[in-house]
Amino acid sequence: MPRWPLLSRLPLTLRGLGALVLAAVCGMLAQRFGIAELAYVGALLAAAVVVSAATLYLLPSSARATRAFSPDVAAAGSEVRVRLTVEIRSSLPTSEARWRDAVPDGVVAASTAGAAPDGVLPPTGSAIAGPSQVEVDYAVRAERRGLRRVGPLALVTTDPFGFTRRRRTVGDTSPLVIVPEIVDLGELHDLPGDAGGSTRSVTDRMGQGADNLIPRTYAPGDSMRRIHWRASAHRDELMVRQEEQETTPEAVVVLDRGAARWSPAAGRAAGADPTFETAVSACVSATARLVREGYLVTVIDADGAVLCDPIEGGDTAGVERLAVALATITARRDLPLEALARLFTGIAAGPVIVVTGGLAAADVVALAPVPHHSTMPILLLVSEAQEVLAAAADTGWRVGALTAGGDVAAAWSDALASRETRSVHRAAS
């Protein structure tokens, strides 16, 4: 950008200002010494500056800017390439132009130490040859989750002689969706069953051998693996084994958004509270791990409100949809944790992952019934109070402590190992 900020805000360039100063000097010298040629030179210089300004401000010209992001949806902490296309239509050729693209809070330019990305556009031709189109490519870093609007573009064009400049804002802003970071978490090694979370079939045979299984007519929705091919060939219609049952294991991930357990910043805007950002990342990461393990995962709030459609096992696209759904989520009005405990009353659930903020002693008591209804209860909370962590672990939770910007994978590993650690301590005592 220009070295002198005050001069850069004037409609005249340094060359134009020098031409006017020289014109004024020529006029004064011509009047003092009676040299008519100097008066002509001064008038010519002044006229050149005026005509240049007229061509820049009075003649029709337009500009348009569009942006494309790669990737379209960015994870927090990742780099995004921005392809900026600038189309300039002018009656006369223009010299080089400077551009600066505004970046919002939560997005920083990767190559300019955090300042807004800028550069120089080459000279353009006149409208007779059609609009001039220039593509610019630059990189930004998506720092915080949310819907961030990049732009508008500030464009500074000059006349062909470089005497005057024109500033204008070109185009509108472009939305960039920044989703929470998905961390690769450790596998669930100690779940019951050889297949872990993978889809399993349980067969209850009523006789000796497959030939004694009682088939029934195929119904829409039956798995192809249940088709009894011999019976189907005999009856000339599809038949399935009636007593074979397929079960898809289910898991629940809870993102506690209760305002009482987060700082006020968590309820104002997405990305404003670092601890809440870590929790959202932990929620998506835990869901991604369970989906890879083959679970049908439901993501809910502390009051049972569904935050995203249930995600089938192995559905990575569903995890991406969840990340987009959580891109703008914030803390909300206070949600009592007693409501979460009531959701699991009288049922036997698979893994239940609860991601929450700072818990008080009463909150630990409210959550105490949940572990007894889950095959793997995991509690990821933002707390450094050892008494709270110990109290939660004593009620049956596998506990992992989260910190602002901390290692989610380490907290997950601590939670998976917490039951074995407690067992060793109790045996030693």
C-alpha positions in Angstrom: 0.0 0.0 0.0 1.1 3.7 -0.3 3.8 4.8 2.0 2.0 8.0 3.0 -1.4 7.2 4.4 -2.7 10.8 4.3 -1.7 11.2 0.6 -3.3 7.9 -0.2 -6.7 9.2 0.8 -6.6 12.1 -1.7 -8.1 11.7 -5.2 -4.7 12.8 -6.6 -1.7 10.6 -6.9 1.8 11.8 -6.0 2.3 12.4 -9.8 -0.9 14.4 -10.1 -0.1 16.5 -7.1 3.4 17.2 -8.5 1.9 18.2 -11.8 -0.4 20.7 -10.1 2.4 22.1 -8.0 4.5 22.4 -11.2 1.6 24.1 -13.0 1.3 26.6 -10.2 5.0 27.3 -10.2 5.0 27.8 -14.0 2.1 30.2 -13.7 3.8 32.3 -11.0 7.1 32.4 -12.9 5.3 33.3 -16.1 3.6 36.2 -14.4 6.8 37.4 -12.6 9.2 37.2 -15.6 6.7 37.7 -18.4 7.4 34.3 -20.1 4.3 33.3 -21.9 5.6 29.8 -22.7 5.7 29.0 -19.0 2.0 30.0 -18.7 1.2 27.6 -21.6 3.1 24.8 -19.9 1.3 25.4 -16.6 -2.1 25.6 -18.2 -1.4 22.4 -20.1 -0.3 20.5 -16.9 -3.4 21.7 -15.0 -5.7 20.8 -17.9 -4.1 17.3 -18.1 -4.9 16.7 -14.4 -8.5 17.9 -14.8 -9.1 15.9 -17.9 -7.6 12.8 -16.2 -9.9 13.2 -13.3 -12.9 13.7 -15.6 -12.1 10.5 -17.5 -11.9 8.6 -14.3 -15.0 10.0 -12.5 -17.3 11.1 -15.3 -17.0 8.5 -18.0 -19.0 5.3 -17.5 -17.1 2.5 -15.8 -18.1 -0.5 -13.7 -16.5 -3.3 -11.7 -17.7 -6.6 -10.4 -16.1 -9.1 -8.0 -16.9 -12.7 -7.3 -15.3 -15.2 -4.9 -14.9 -19.0 -4.8 -13.6 -20.8 -1.8 -11.6 -24.1 -1.8 -12.8 -25.9 0.2 -16.4 -24.6 0.3 -16.7 -25.5 3.9 -13.6 -25.1 6.1 -12.7 -26.6 9.4 -11.4 -24.3 12.1 -7.7 -24.0 12.0 -7.4 -25.0 8.3 -6.3 -23.0 5.3 -8.7 -21.8 2.6 -7.8 -20.8 -0.9 -9.8 -17.8 -2.2 -10.2 -17.3 -5.9 -11.2 -13.7 -6.5 -12.4 -12.7 -10.0 -12.5 -9.0 -10.8 -14.2 -7.8 -13.9 -13.6 -4.1 -14.9 -15.5 -2.4 -17.7 -14.2 1.1 -18.6 -14.6 3.5 -21.5 -10.8 4.2 -21.6 -7.8 2.0 -20.7 -6.7 2.2 -17.1 -3.4 1.7 -15.5 -2.7 -0.8 -12.8 -5.1 -0.8 -9.9 -4.7 -1.8 -6.2 -7.1 -4.1 -4.5 -7.8 -5.1 -0.9 -10.2 -7.8 0.2 -11.7 -7.3 3.6 -11.6 -10.4 6.0 -13.9 -10.7 9.0 -13.1 -11.5 12.6 -12.2 -15.1 12.9 -10.4 -15.2 9.5 -6.9 -14.0 8.8 -4.8 -13.7 5.7 -2.2 -16.4 5.6 0.5 -14.5 3.7 0.3 -11.0 5.2 0.8 -11.6 8.9 -2.9 -11.2 9.6 -3.6 -8.0 7.6 -6.2 -7.9 4.8 -5.0 -9.5 1.6 -4.1 -7.0 -1.1 -2.2 -6.7 -4.3 -2.0 -5.0 -7.7 -4.2 -5.6 -10.8 -2.6 -5.2 -14.2 -3.7 -2.4 -16.6 -7.0 -3.0 -18.4 -8.2 -2.1 -21.8 -11.2 -0.1 -22.9 -14.8 -1.4 -23.2 -14.4 -1.6 -27.0 -12.5 -4.9 -26.6 -14.9 -6.1 -23.9 -14.7 -6.2 -20.1 -11.3 -7.0 -18.6 -11.3 -10.0 -16.3 -8.5 -10.7 -13.8 -8.3 -13.6 -11.4 -6.4 -13.3 -8.1 -5.7 -16.3 -5.8 -4.8 -15.9 -2.1 -5.0 -17.9 1.1 -6.7 -17.2 4.4 -6.7 -19.2 7.6 -10.1 -20.1 9.2 -9.4 -19.5 12.9 -12.8 -19.6 14.5 -16.1 -21.4 13.9 -19.1 -19.6 12.5 -20.5 -18.1 9.3 -17.9 -15.5 8.3 -18.5 -13.0 5.4 -15.4 -12.2 3.3 -15.4 -8.9 1.6 -16.3 -6.5 0.2 -13.4 -5.7 -2.2 -11.9 -2.2 -2.1 -10.5 -1.2 -5.5 -8.3 1.8 -6.3 -8.1 2.6 -10.0 -6.0 5.3 -11.7 -6.3 7.1 -15.0 -4.0 6.2 -17.9 -1.6 9.0 -17.0 -1.5 8.1 -13.3 -2.6 11.6 -12.2 -5.8 10.8 -10.3 -7.2 7.8 -8.4 -10.7 6.5 -7.7 -11.7 4.5 -4.7 -14.8 2.3 -4.7 -16.2 -0.8 -3.0 -16.9 -3.5 -5.4 -19.4 -6.4 -5.0 -20.8 -7.8 -1.9 -19.6 -10.1 0.8 -19.3 -13.9 0.3 -20.2 -16.3 3.1 -17.6 -18.7 4.3 -18.8 -21.5 6.6 -16.3 -22.5 9.2 -17.1 -25.8 11.0 -15.7 -27.2 14.2 -12.4 -29.1 13.9 -12.9 -32.9 13.7 -10.2 -34.6 15.7 -9.3 -38.3 15.1 -10.1 -40.1 18.4 -9.0 -43.4 19.6 -10.9 -46.6 18.9 -13.4 -48.2 21.3 -11.5 -51.4 22.1 -13.4 -52.7 25.1 -17.0 -52.7 23.9 -18.7 -56.1 24.3 -18.9 -58.2 21.2 -16.2 -59.2 18.7 -17.5 -56.7 16.2 -17.4 -53.7 18.6 -19.8 -51.2 17.2 -20.2 -52.8 13.8 -23.6 -54.0 12.7 -24.2 -57.5 14.1 -26.7 -60.3 13.4 -28.1 -62.4 16.1 -29.6 -65.7 15.0 -31.9 -67.7 17.2 -32.2 -71.1 15.6 -35.3 -73.2 16.3 -34.0 -76.4 14.9 -30.9 -78.2 13.8 -29.4 -76.5 10.8 -30.5 -73.8 8.4 -33.0 -76.0 6.6 -35.2 -76.0 9.7 -35.5 -72.2 9.8 -39.1 -71.0 9.3 -39.2 -68.5 6.3 -41.8 -65.8 5.7 -42.6 -63.6 2.7 -40.1 -60.8 2.0 -41.3 -57.3 3.1 -39.8 -54.0 1.9 -37.0 -53.0 4.3 -35.8 -56.5 5.0 -32.1 -57.0 4.7 -30.9 -59.0 1.6 -28.8 -61.0 4.0 -31.9 -62.5 5.5 -33.2 -64.0 2.2 -33.8 -67.8 2.3 -32.7 -68.6 -1.2 -33.8 -72.3 -1.2 -37.3 -71.4 0.1 -37.5 -68.5 -2.4 -36.7 -70.9 -5.3 -39.3 -73.4 -4.1 -42.1 -70.9 -3.8 -41.1 -68.7 -6.7 -41.1 -65.6 -4.5 -38.6 -64.0 -2.1 -38.6 -65.5 1.4 -36.7 -64.4 4.5 -35.7 -66.1 7.7 -38.3 -64.9 10.2 -36.4 -65.6 13.4 -33.1 -64.0 12.3 -32.8 -60.6 13.8 -30.4 -57.8 12.8 -29.5 -55.2 15.3 -27.7 -51.9 14.5 -26.1 -50.7 17.8 -27.1 -47.1 18.7 -25.2 -44.4 20.5 -26.1 -41.0 21.8 -23.9 -37.9 21.9 -25.1 -35.0 24.1 -23.8 -31.5 23.6 -24.8 -29.6 26.8 -25.5 -26.0 25.8 -26.8 -24.9 29.2 -25.7 -21.3 29.7 -25.0 -21.8 33.4 -22.1 -24.1 32.5 -20.4 -21.8 30.0 -19.1 -18.3 30.0 -21.4 -15.5 28.7 -19.4 -15.3 25.5 -20.5 -18.8 24.5 -24.1 -17.5 24.1 -23.2 -14.3 22.2 -21.6 -15.6 19.0 -20.1 -18.7 17.5 -16.4 -18.9 18.1 -16.4 -16.3 20.9 -15.6 -18.7 23.8 -12.6 -21.0 23.4 -13.8 -23.6 25.9 -17.2 -23.9 24.1 -15.3 -24.3 20.8 -13.3 -27.2 22.3 -16.6 -28.8 23.5 -18.2 -28.5 20.0 -15.1 -30.0 18.4 -15.3 -32.8 21.0 -18.9 -33.4 20.1 -18.3 -33.8 16.4 -15.1 -35.8 16.9 -16.9 -38.3 19.2 -19.7 -38.6 16.7 -17.2 -39.3 13.9 -15.5 -42.0 15.9 -18.8 -43.7 16.8 -20.0 -43.5 13.1 -16.7 -45.1 12.0 -17.3 -47.9 14.6 -20.6 -48.6 12.9 -23.1 -47.0 15.4 -26.3 -45.2 14.5 -25.6 -41.9 16.3 -28.1 -39.4 17.6 -26.8 -36.0 18.7 -29.0 -34.1 21.1 -29.0 -31.2 23.5 -29.2 -31.6 27.3 -33.1 -31.4 27.1 -33.3 -34.0 24.4 -33.7 -31.6 21.4 -32.2 -33.3 18.3 -29.3 -31.2 16.8 -29.0 -33.2 13.6 -30.7 -36.1 11.9 -29.5 -39.5 13.2 -26.3 -40.6 11.4 -26.0 -44.2 10.1 -22.8 -46.2 10.8 -20.2 -45.5 8.2 -22.0 -42.4 6.9 -19.1 -39.9 6.7 -21.3 -37.4 4.8 -23.6 -37.4 7.7 -20.8 -36.3 10.0 -20.0 -33.5 7.6 -23.7 -32.4 7.7 -23.5 -32.5 11.5 -20.4 -30.2 11.4 -22.2 -27.8 9.2 -25.3 -27.9 11.5 -23.0 -27.0 14.5 -21.1 -24.2 12.6 -23.2 -21.5 14.1 -24.5 -23.1 17.3 -24.1 -21.2 20.6 -25.0 -21.7 24.3 -28.7 -21.1 25.1 -30.9 -20.6 28.1 -30.2 -22.6 31.1 -31.0 -26.3 30.7 -31.3 -28.4 33.9 -29.4 -31.6 33.7 -32.1 -33.5 35.5 -34.0 -33.5 32.2 -31.1 -35.4 30.6 -31.2 -38.1 33.3 -35.0 -38.5 32.8 -34.4 -39.3 29.1 -32.6 -42.5 29.9 -35.0 -43.7 32.7 -36.2 -47.2 32.1 -34.1 -47.9 29.0 -30.8 -49.7 28.3 -28.7 -47.6 26.0 -25.4 -48.1 24.2 -22.6 -45.6 24.5 -23.7 -42.3 25.8 -21.2 -39.4 25.4 -21.9 -36.2 27.3 -19.9 -33.1 26.5 -20.5 -30.3 29.0 -18.9 -27.3 30.6 -18.1 -26.6 34.2 -20.1 -28.8 36.5 -21.1 -28.0 40.1 -21.5 -30.8 42.7 -25.3 -30.7 42.1 -24.8 -31.2 38.4 -22.8 -34.3 39.1 -25.6 -35.7 41.3 -28.1 -34.9 38.5 -26.1 -36.9 36.0 -25.4 -39.8 38.3 -28.3 -42.1 37.1 -27.2 -41.9 33.4 -24.2 -44.3 33.6 -26.4 -47.1 34.9 -28.3 -47.1 31.6 -25.4 -47.1 29.2 -22.9 -49.7 28.1 -20.2 -47.1 27.9 -20.9 -43.7 29.6 -18.3 -41.1 28.7 -18.3 -37.6 30.3 -16.1 -35.0 28.7 -16.2 -31.8 30.7 -14.4 -28.5 31.0 -13.1 -28.7 34.5 -9.8 -28.8 36.4 -11.3 -29.4 39.8 -10.1 -32.9 40.8 -13.0 -33.3 43.3 -15.6 -32.8 40.5 -13.8 -35.2 38.2 -13.5 -37.8 41.0 -17.1 -37.4 42.0 -18.3 -38.0 38.4 -16.0 -41.0 38.1 -17.4 -42.5 41.3 -20.9 -42.4 39.8 -19.8 -44.6 36.9 -18.7 -42.1 34.3 -15.6 -42.5 32.2 -14.2 -39.0 32.7 -12.1 -36.9 30.4 -11.1 -33.2 31.2 -11.3 -30.7 28.4 -9.5 -27.3 28.3 -9.8 -24.3 26.1 -7.8 -25.1 22.9 -6.6 -28.4 24.6 -6.1 -31.8 23.2 -9.5 -33.4 22.6 -7.9 -36.8 21.7 -6.0 -36.9 25.0 -9.2 -36.2 27.0 -10.9 -39.0 25.0 -8.1 -41.4 25.7 -8.2 -40.5 29.4 -11.9 -41.2 29.5 -11.5 -44.6 27.8 -8.8 -45.6 30.3 -10.4 -44.1 33.4 -12.4 -47.2 34.3 -9.3 -49.5 34.2 -7.3 -47.0 36.2 -10.0 -46.9 38.9 -10.1 -50.6 39.0 -6.3 -50.8 39.6 -6.5 -48.2 42.4 -9.3 -50.1 44.1 -7.5 -53.4 43.8 -4.4 -51.8 45.3 -6.3 -50.4 48.2 
